[in-house]
Amino acid sequence: MKLQTCLRAMTIGAAMLFAFAAQAEGTMKLGFITVTSGPLKGPGEPAIAAVEIAVEEINTAGGVNGKQIEIIKFDSASDPKQAALAARTLAKDNGVLAIIGPFSSGEAAVAFNVAEREKIVMISNASSAPGLTDGKEWAWRLTEGEGKQFARLLKTLNKLDYPRKTAEIVYVSDERVANIVGTKLYPALLKNFNIEHGEPVAITYKSFDVAPQIAGIVEKNPDLVAVAGLPENAAKTIRELKRQGYKGRMIGSQIFSDPNILELFGDQAEGTTFIAGFHKDSSPAATAFTEKFMAENERRGIHKLGAHHTDAQSYDSVYLLAQAMREGGVTGDPDKLAAERDIIRQKLTGIRFSGILGNNICFVGRDAELPGYVIQIKDGKWTKLDEWAADDCPDS
């Protein structure tokens, strides 16, 4: 009897030891809605390296609360419906603690609703259309809004007293964020700054020949042409403006502020002025990240001239979630999944975070307050013209 009791105790002890070991060996699972196909593949795919660099750094330093971070990726194919499927799959089937992404405003507008239903934190690494997190509890953005960033650019034009009496607007109508920026934000902000402008001119993502639309703008010869489009389409517009002899200043918000525009825009880029949410020389950490990011993407066959602000936001999103999990004592135990998802949400509320985007970053509502850098292409180089510090957040 004593032998049986002893054997039973040993069996229970071994089972408990095995369960403890299995739990100790578990990972902190984070979902990542990536873009490796579709129209947003160009600006979106490099962010995978940014996320994986952050994960490697954190894991090498010991992980979070003694556990390694594991990233589970799902390609949205630049499609809002696919982004919603990604969110459901990562939350329900993969049991992740939180989700980074999706990339675009169109995807976030749909996927954020899934995050609300599943009660899981989702941090978009790129979407910047206004109002996407309004009324949400679980949707966050480590991004800065296009309106605030473009207003900073216009303030710089005022401060430097550049010609700015008249402007025209060109936007890509079938890109969600470009459509909103071109038809709503640009007109309202130009009006606020007493800059006269005409009716916004639409082009489409698949436009082969934009010469007719651009000809009308060149004929008016405005001081400024405000372009709303992702890098490839912005490049198409800017090259055509220059080809037709436009001599004024081309400006834009952060949606086309990818360092690769130096090649995309070509010789026609000179003088183009825009706002960016990240600058590689803003800190030693930002410089180190940029060098590592470029090398890693080159190894993967992706050519980059620098890190886009969305790449920096992707990198910092991992560190932000790691801080929330660390401060909340998150264990990654599958039996505590719902509770630990809520802990992450609670810890993000009122959080202060320092990363390559800046120091003491905070959130108003669920949108981050980030710095802005006014960039001018001069002598074929990405040149900082002005800098705006992040706004502070009221104490929560």
Protein Blocks (a to p, Z undefined) as FASTA:
>chain_A
ZZmmmmmmmmmmmmmmmmmmmmmmpccdddddddfedjklmmmmmmmmmmmmmmmmmmmn
npaghiacddddddeklpaklmmmmmmmmmmmnopabdeddfblmlmmmmmmmmmmnopa
cddfkbccehklgoiakbccddddfklmmmmmmmmmmmnopafkbccddddfklmklmmm
mmmmmmmmmmmnopacdddddddfklmblmlmmmmmmmnopabdcddddfklmmmmmmmm
mmnopabdcdddfklmcfklmmmnmmmlgopacddfbdfklpmklmmmmmmmmmmmmmno
pacfbdcfklmmmmmmmmmmmmmmmmnopghiaklmmmmmmmmmmmmnopacddfkbghi
acehjaccddddddddeehiacdfbdcdddddddZZ
